[in-house]
Amino acid sequence: MKIVQGFTFEAAHRLPNVPSTHRCHRMHGHSYRVELTLQG
């Protein structure tokens, strides 16, 4: 038997220690997809 479940989630962050001109200095986000498979 195999069970597969997919999940999506979003996360936001900023990198305060990079120069203020760096594109990651401001808050920005990423989308993720995880697929979990259980087999037994």
PDB file of N, CA, C and O in Angstrom:
ATOM      1  N   MET A   1       0.835  -1.169   0.000  1.00  0.00           N
ATOM      2  CA  MET A   1       0.000   0.000   0.000  1.00  0.00           C
ATOM      3  C   MET A   1       0.887   1.242   0.000  1.00  0.00           C
ATOM      4  O   MET A   1       1.918   1.289   0.672  1.00  0.00           O
ATOM      5  N   LYS A   2       0.471   2.236  -0.760  1.00  0.00           N
ATOM      6  CA  LYS A   2       1.214   3.490  -0.825  1.00  0.00           C
ATOM      7  C   LYS A   2       0.224   4.642  -0.681  1.00  0.00           C
ATOM      8  O   LYS A   2      -0.799   4.678  -1.366  1.00  0.00           O
ATOM      9  N   ILE A   3       0.532   5.579   0.208  1.00  0.00           N
ATOM     10  CA  ILE A   3      -0.285   6.770   0.421  1.00  0.00           C
ATOM     11  C   ILE A   3       0.575   7.981   0.069  1.00  0.00           C
ATOM     12  O   ILE A   3       1.698   8.124   0.554  1.00  0.00           O
ATOM     13  N   VAL A   4       0.035   8.843  -0.774  1.00  0.00           N
ATOM     14  CA  VAL A   4       0.756  10.046  -1.200  1.00  0.00           C
ATOM     15  C   VAL A   4      -0.114  11.261  -0.888  1.00  0.00           C
ATOM     16  O   VAL A   4      -1.301  11.283  -1.213  1.00  0.00           O
ATOM     17  N   GLN A   5       0.482  12.266  -0.258  1.00  0.00           N
ATOM     18  CA  GLN A   5      -0.242  13.503   0.049  1.00  0.00           C
ATOM     19  C   GLN A   5       0.653  14.691  -0.281  1.00  0.00           C
ATOM     20  O   GLN A   5       1.821  14.725   0.105  1.00  0.00           O
ATOM     21  N   GLY A   6       0.104  15.649  -0.989  1.00  0.00           N
ATOM     22  CA  GLY A   6       0.861  16.849  -1.339  1.00  0.00           C
ATOM     23  C   GLY A   6       0.403  18.040  -0.514  1.00  0.00           C
ATOM     24  O   GLY A   6      -0.775  18.150  -0.173  1.00  0.00           O
ATOM     25  N   PHE A   7       1.321  18.919  -0.196  1.00  0.00           N
ATOM     26  CA  PHE A   7       1.039  20.123   0.578  1.00  0.00           C
ATOM     27  C   PHE A   7       1.722  21.309  -0.094  1.00  0.00           C
ATOM     28  O   PHE A   7       2.816  21.178  -0.643  1.00  0.00           O
ATOM     29  N   THR A   8       1.074  22.454  -0.045  1.00  0.00           N
ATOM     30  CA  THR A   8       1.706  23.695  -0.486  1.00  0.00           C
ATOM     31  C   THR A   8       1.667  24.688   0.672  1.00  0.00           C
ATOM     32  O   THR A   8       0.730  24.697   1.471  1.00  0.00           O
ATOM     33  N   PHE A   9       2.690  25.515   0.747  1.00  0.00           N
ATOM     34  CA  PHE A   9       2.706  26.561   1.763  1.00  0.00           C
ATOM     35  C   PHE A   9       3.587  27.709   1.291  1.00  0.00           C
ATOM     36  O   PHE A   9       4.434  27.551   0.412  1.00  0.00           O
ATOM     37  N   GLU A  10       3.365  28.857   1.896  1.00  0.00           N
ATOM     38  CA  GLU A  10       4.138  30.054   1.579  1.00  0.00           C
ATOM     39  C   GLU A  10       4.882  30.507   2.826  1.00  0.00           C
ATOM     40  O   GLU A  10       4.404  30.324   3.946  1.00  0.00           O
ATOM     41  N   ALA A  11       6.039  31.092   2.629  1.00  0.00           N
ATOM     42  CA  ALA A  11       6.828  31.626   3.737  1.00  0.00           C
ATOM     43  C   ALA A  11       7.462  32.939   3.285  1.00  0.00           C
ATOM     44  O   ALA A  11       7.847  33.092   2.126  1.00  0.00           O
ATOM     45  N   ALA A  12       7.562  33.877   4.217  1.00  0.00           N
ATOM     46  CA  ALA A  12       8.170  35.174   3.915  1.00  0.00           C
ATOM     47  C   ALA A  12       9.322  35.433   4.877  1.00  0.00           C
ATOM     48  O   ALA A  12       9.322  34.963   6.015  1.00  0.00           O
ATOM     49  N   HIS A  13      10.295  36.183   4.399  1.00  0.00           N
ATOM     50  CA  HIS A  13      11.425  36.542   5.245  1.00  0.00           C
ATOM     51  C   HIS A  13      12.132  37.741   4.636  1.00  0.00           C
ATOM     52  O   HIS A  13      11.829  38.164   3.520  1.00  0.00           O
ATOM     53  N   ARG A  14      13.062  38.268   5.377  1.00  0.00           N
ATOM     54  CA  ARG A  14      13.948  39.312   4.856  1.00  0.00           C
ATOM     55  C   ARG A  14      15.332  39.066   5.426  1.00  0.00           C
ATOM     56  O   ARG A  14      15.485  38.382   6.438  1.00  0.00           O
ATOM     57  N   LEU A  15      16.323  39.619   4.782  1.00  0.00           N
ATOM     58  CA  LEU A  15      17.704  39.455   5.220  1.00  0.00           C
ATOM     59  C   LEU A  15      18.220  40.816   5.684  1.00  0.00           C
ATOM     60  O   LEU A  15      18.720  41.593   4.870  1.00  0.00           O
ATOM     61  N   PRO A  16      18.108  41.114   6.972  1.00  0.00           N
ATOM     62  CA  PRO A  16      18.445  42.454   7.466  1.00  0.00           C
ATOM     63  C   PRO A  16      19.936  42.781   7.430  1.00  0.00           C
ATOM     64  O   PRO A  16      20.301  43.952   7.525  1.00  0.00           O
ATOM     65  N   ASN A  17      20.801  41.786   7.296  1.00  0.00           N
ATOM     66  CA  ASN A  17      22.246  42.035   7.337  1.00  0.00           C
ATOM     67  C   ASN A  17      22.888  42.225   5.969  1.00  0.00           C
ATOM     68  O   ASN A  17      24.108  42.356   5.869  1.00  0.00           O
ATOM     69  N   VAL A  18      22.077  42.240   4.916  1.00  0.00           N
ATOM     70  CA  VAL A  18      22.617  42.542   3.587  1.00  0.00           C
ATOM     71  C   VAL A  18      22.424  44.038   3.332  1.00  0.00           C
ATOM     72  O   VAL A  18      21.594  44.661   3.993  1.00  0.00           O
ATOM     73  N   PRO A  19      23.156  44.625   2.404  1.00  0.00           N
ATOM     74  CA  PRO A  19      22.999  46.060   2.130  1.00  0.00           C
ATOM     75  C   PRO A  19      21.553  46.403   1.756  1.00  0.00           C
ATOM     76  O   PRO A  19      20.846  45.579   1.177  1.00  0.00           O
ATOM     77  N   SER A  20      21.125  47.608   2.087  1.00  0.00           N
ATOM     78  CA  SER A  20      19.737  48.017   1.823  1.00  0.00           C
ATOM     79  C   SER A  20      19.419  48.039   0.330  1.00  0.00           C
ATOM     80  O   SER A  20      18.246  48.049  -0.044  1.00  0.00           O
ATOM     81  N   THR A  21      20.425  48.047  -0.520  1.00  0.00           N
ATOM     82  CA  THR A  21      20.197  48.012  -1.966  1.00  0.00           C
ATOM     83  C   THR A  21      20.022  46.590  -2.495  1.00  0.00           C
ATOM     84  O   THR A  21      19.627  46.411  -3.647  1.00  0.00           O
ATOM     85  N   HIS A  22      20.302  45.593  -1.691  1.00  0.00           N
ATOM     86  CA  HIS A  22      20.164  44.193  -2.102  1.00  0.00           C
ATOM     87  C   HIS A  22      18.684  43.835  -2.202  1.00  0.00           C
ATOM     88  O   HIS A  22      17.887  44.282  -1.377  1.00  0.00           O
ATOM     89  N   ARG A  23      18.306  43.035  -3.196  1.00  0.00           N
ATOM     90  CA  ARG A  23      16.893  42.722  -3.409  1.00  0.00           C
ATOM     91  C   ARG A  23      16.277  41.905  -2.279  1.00  0.00           C
ATOM     92  O   ARG A  23      15.054  41.895  -2.138  1.00  0.00           O
ATOM     93  N   CYS A  24      17.075  41.227  -1.479  1.00  0.00           N
ATOM     94  CA  CYS A  24      16.542  40.417  -0.380  1.00  0.00           C
ATOM     95  C   CYS A  24      16.454  41.187   0.940  1.00  0.00           C
ATOM     96  O   CYS A  24      16.030  40.628   1.951  1.00  0.00           O
ATOM     97  N   HIS A  25      16.847  42.452   0.940  1.00  0.00           N
ATOM     98  CA  HIS A  25      16.788  43.248   2.173  1.00  0.00           C
ATOM     99  C   HIS A  25      15.338  43.481   2.595  1.00  0.00           C
ATOM    100  O   HIS A  25      15.040  43.506   3.789  1.00  0.00           O
ATOM    101  N   ARG A  26      14.438  43.651   1.635  1.00  0.00           N
ATOM    102  CA  ARG A  26      13.022  43.872   1.945  1.00  0.00           C
ATOM    103  C   ARG A  26      12.298  42.537   2.097  1.00  0.00           C
ATOM    104  O   ARG A  26      12.763  41.503   1.618  1.00  0.00           O
ATOM    105  N   MET A  27      11.154  42.582   2.773  1.00  0.00           N
ATOM    106  CA  MET A  27      10.326  41.389   2.962  1.00  0.00           C
ATOM    107  C   MET A  27       9.929  40.823   1.600  1.00  0.00           C
ATOM    108  O   MET A  27       9.476  41.555   0.720  1.00  0.00           O
ATOM    109  N   HIS A  28      10.104  39.523   1.440  1.00  0.00           N
ATOM    110  CA  HIS A  28       9.687  38.847   0.217  1.00  0.00           C
ATOM    111  C   HIS A  28       9.336  37.408   0.568  1.00  0.00           C
ATOM    112  O   HIS A  28       9.703  36.916   1.635  1.00  0.00           O
ATOM    113  N   GLY A  29       8.626  36.735  -0.332  1.00  0.00           N
ATOM    114  CA  GLY A  29       8.150  35.396  -0.016  1.00  0.00           C
ATOM    115  C   GLY A  29       8.496  34.368  -1.070  1.00  0.00           C
ATOM    116  O   GLY A  29       8.948  34.683  -2.171  1.00  0.00           O
ATOM    117  N   HIS A  30       8.266  33.130  -0.686  1.00  0.00           N
ATOM    118  CA  HIS A  30       8.503  31.984  -1.557  1.00  0.00           C
ATOM    119  C   HIS A  30       7.338  31.016  -1.394  1.00  0.00           C
ATOM    120  O   HIS A  30       6.739  30.937  -0.322  1.00  0.00           O
ATOM    121  N   SER A  31       7.017  30.288  -2.442  1.00  0.00           N
ATOM    122  CA  SER A  31       5.993  29.243  -2.390  1.00  0.00           C
ATOM    123  C   SER A  31       6.687  27.894  -2.485  1.00  0.00           C
ATOM    124  O   SER A  31       7.639  27.728  -3.247  1.00  0.00           O
ATOM    125  N   TYR A  32       6.206  26.937  -1.712  1.00  0.00           N
ATOM    126  CA  TYR A  32       6.809  25.606  -1.665  1.00  0.00           C
ATOM    127  C   TYR A  32       5.743  24.542  -1.870  1.00  0.00           C
ATOM    128  O   TYR A  32       4.577  24.742  -1.529  1.00  0.00           O
ATOM    129  N   ARG A  33       6.148  23.426  -2.422  1.00  0.00           N
ATOM    130  CA  ARG A  33       5.283  22.252  -2.528  1.00  0.00           C
ATOM    131  C   ARG A  33       6.074  21.063  -2.005  1.00  0.00           C
ATOM    132  O   ARG A  33       7.216  20.833  -2.403  1.00  0.00           O
ATOM    133  N   VAL A  34       5.439  20.305  -1.098  1.00  0.00           N
ATOM    134  CA  VAL A  34       6.050  19.118  -0.504  1.00  0.00           C
ATOM    135  C   VAL A  34       5.138  17.940  -0.801  1.00  0.00           C
ATOM    136  O   VAL A  34       3.918  18.051  -0.677  1.00  0.00           O
ATOM    137  N   GLU A  35       5.717  16.821  -1.189  1.00  0.00           N
ATOM    138  CA  GLU A  35       4.944  15.606  -1.404  1.00  0.00           C
ATOM    139  C   GLU A  35       5.468  14.539  -0.459  1.00  0.00           C
ATOM    140  O   GLU A  35       6.650  14.199  -0.482  1.00  0.00           O
ATOM    141  N   LEU A  36       4.581  14.018   0.367  1.00  0.00           N
ATOM    142  CA  LEU A  36       4.922  13.006   1.361  1.00  0.00           C
ATOM    143  C   LEU A  36       4.386  11.663   0.888  1.00  0.00           C
ATOM    144  O   LEU A  36       3.209  11.548   0.545  1.00  0.00           O
ATOM    145  N   THR A  37       5.244  10.645   0.868  1.00  0.00           N
ATOM    146  CA  THR A  37       4.848   9.302   0.449  1.00  0.00           C
ATOM    147  C   THR A  37       5.125   8.321   1.575  1.00  0.00           C
ATOM    148  O   THR A  37       6.242   8.247   2.087  1.00  0.00           O
ATOM    149  N   LEU A  38       4.096   7.566   1.957  1.00  0.00           N
ATOM    150  CA  LEU A  38       4.228   6.490   2.945  1.00  0.00           C
ATOM    151  C   LEU A  38       3.956   5.176   2.234  1.00  0.00           C
ATOM    152  O   LEU A  38       2.954   5.032   1.533  1.00  0.00           O
ATOM    153  N   GLN A  39       4.855   4.222   2.419  1.00  0.00           N
ATOM    154  CA  GLN A  39       4.688   2.933   1.763  1.00  0.00           C
ATOM    155  C   GLN A  39       4.973   1.831   2.768  1.00  0.00           C
ATOM    156  O   GLN A  39       5.942   1.900   3.525  1.00  0.00           O
ATOM    157  N   GLY A  40       4.125   0.823   2.769  1.00  0.00           N
ATOM    158  CA  GLY A  40       4.337  -0.275   3.706  1.00  0.00           C
ATOM    159  C   GLY A  40       3.714  -1.559   3.233  1.00  0.00           C
ATOM    160  O   GLY A  40       3.808  -2.579   3.917  1.00  0.00           O
TER     161      GLY A  40
END
